[in-house]
Amino acid sequence: MDVILKRALAGDEVDFQSPEYQVIPKIANENTKFLIQLNTHYHTDSEITQLMSQITRQKVSPTTAIKPPFNTDFGAHIYLGQHVFINRNAMFVDLGGIYIGDRVLIGPNVTLVSVNHEENPASRRNLHCASVHIGKGAWLGANVTVLPGVTIGENAIIGAGAIVTKDVPANMVVVGTPAKVIRGIKES
């Protein structure tokens, strides 16, 4: 793996001016053709899995279901477990790494962001990467946004429209902007 990509996954700053940076738009541009194909034509589930494997550059389990349209700004730092369901219009900003555990449900219009920019206008194009981790069995409702560096614990439920700015404990329900814990998971 290229040095700049390792640094991004490690959470290091990525300098936009660095000559190493050019690998990032190269991979993103290569993935654009797969995203266009995925999002503009009908595909069987196995064809979607194959295209997602090309986008992520790793084998995506045939137990994972992704409903196009699906978008990513990079693609190569998405790590999907088994039996994952991703509904329509998901947007993954994944340079810093997005890790999705087994049996995760992702609602429509969910945005997962692993990259931020500097506040200083002189260096605002530089990137700060911080991975997003979604634990096994978590459920993200429609229109949820998860910000860089957030870990969502196993079996947690993120209510529709929530903006998740900090870690969510396992087995909790969170709602709102910013998301706040309202209660534990009810088990029958």
CORTASUL-V462971 format. One line per field, one symbol per residue. psi: psi as a letter, one per 30 degrees, with the letter a starting at -180 (. if undefined). burial: 1 if it has 16 or more other C-alpha atoms within 10 Angstrom, else 0. A space follows every 50 residues. Layout:
psi = ???
burial = ???
This chain:
psi = kkeeeeeeffglkjjefkfffffefeeeeefeeeeeeefglkkleeeeee eeeeefhlkkkffkkkjlkkllfdefhkjkalhkkjllgkjjjgefkjjj lkgkkjlkgkkkkgkllkejefgffkkjkjlkkjlkgljjlkgkkklkgk kklkglkjlkfkjjflkklkhlkklajlkkkfllkkk.
burial = 00011001101111100000100100010011001001100000000111 11111100011011111111111111111111111111111111111111 11111111111111110000000011111111111111111111111111 11111111111111111111111111001100000000
